[in-house]
Amino acid sequence: MQLALFIIFGILAVAGALNLLFQRHPINSALSLVVVMMSLAILYWSLGAEFLAAAQVIVYSGAVMVLFVFVIMLLNAGPEERTHGSRAAYSVGIPGAAAIFCLLSFVFLKERGALGQTTIGGDLSNFTDNIAQ
C-alpha cells in the first residue's frame, strides 16, 4: 500500500511540475507549484520524515506560495506575446537534453545492480563492540 501511494504521489509531483512549466498564466503555474510541494510533502511523510513534510507544507506551500501569488497579482501582468524559439536555442537545447537523458540512463543502468546492496552507515557490529570495551 505504501509503495502504491509513493508511486501515485511521485507521478502527481512530476505531472504537476510539467504542468507548471507549460502553463501560460502565472496564477495557474503557482497553483501547480502548490500541487508539487504538497506531493513532495506526502512523499517525505511516506518515507518517515514527518518533520520535513510539515516544514514543506508550512514554509513552501504556505508562506512562499502566498508571497508568489501576492507578487503576481501586484504586478498585474497582461498576456504575453508568443515568441518562436531561435535556431540556436533548438540546436543547443535538443542535443543537450538528449545528452543529459543518455547520461542519466547510462548511470541508472550501470548502477541498477548495486541498488539495494548498500547499507547506510556500514557494518555497525565492530562499532558497538568498541563502545562496550
N, C-alpha and C positions, 0 to 999 in steps of 0.2 A: 504494500500500500504506500509506504514511504517513497519507494523508488518511482511509483507511478505519479505521485504528487510532484516529486522532484522533476521528472521529465515534463509534466504538464506546465509547471511554472517556469521551467527553463525555456520551453518553446514560447510561452507567453512573453517572457522577457526579451527574447530575440525578435519576436514579431512586433512587440512594442517599440523596440529600438529601430527596426526597419520602418515602421510607421512614422516614427519621429523624424527620420531622415527624409521621407517622401511627402510629408505634409506641406501644404502651401501656406496655410495660415498659422501664425506663431502660437496662438492660443491652443490650437489642436496639437501642435508639437509639444507644448508644455504639458498638456494632459497625457500625451503618450509617454513623456518622461516620468510622470507620476506612476503610470502603469508599470514602467520598467523598474522604478525604485521600489514599488510595493512587491513586485515579483521577486526582486533580489532580497528583500526583507524576508519573504516567505522561504526562499532558498536558504538564507542564513539560519532561520529558525529550524528548518528541517535538518540542518547539519549540526544542531546543538548549540549554536551561538545566539542565544536568546537576547543577550545584551546588545550585540551588534545589530540584530534585527530591530530591536526597539529604537536604537540610535538611528538606524537607517530611516525608519518611519518618522521619527520626531524631527531630526535635523534636515534630511533631504526632502522627503515628501511633504513635510510641514513647512518649515521656515524658508528653505531655499526656493521651493516652488512658489510660495506666496510672493516672495521677492521677485521672481522671474515674471509672474503674471502681472504684478504691480508695474514693473518697468515696461512690459509690453503694452499694457493699457495706457500708461503715462505717455509713451512715445506716439501712440495712435498712428501707427504706420499704415499707409494706404497699400493697395495692391501693388505688388512688384511686377515689373515687366519681365517677360520671359526672354532669356538670352540663350543663344546656342553656344555650346562648348566649342572652344577653338581646336584646331587640328593638333596643336602642340599638347593640349590637355589630354586629348584622346590618345595620342601617340606615346605619351609617358604614362598615363593613368592605367590604361588597359594592360599593357605588358607588366607594369608594376604590380597590379592586382594579381595577375596570373603568376608572377614570380613569388609573391607572398603566399598565395594558395599552394603552389608547388612545394615551397619550403616547409610550410606547416604540415602538409600531407606527408612529406618525407620524414619529418621529425616524429609525427604521430605513428606512422607505420614502423619506423625503426625502433621506437621505444614501446610499442604495444606489448611486446612480450615481457618487458620489465615491469610493467604496471602491475601492482598487486604483490610484487615480490619484495618490495622495500618495507621496512618498518620505521616508523617515525621514532627517533630517539635511539635507535640501535638496540644492542643487547644490553639489558639492564641487570643481568644476573651478577656480573662482576662488580657493578656499582654498589648493589645492596650488600654484597659480601664485604667490600671495603668499608662501608659505613658501620657495619656490625663490629668490626675489629677496632 
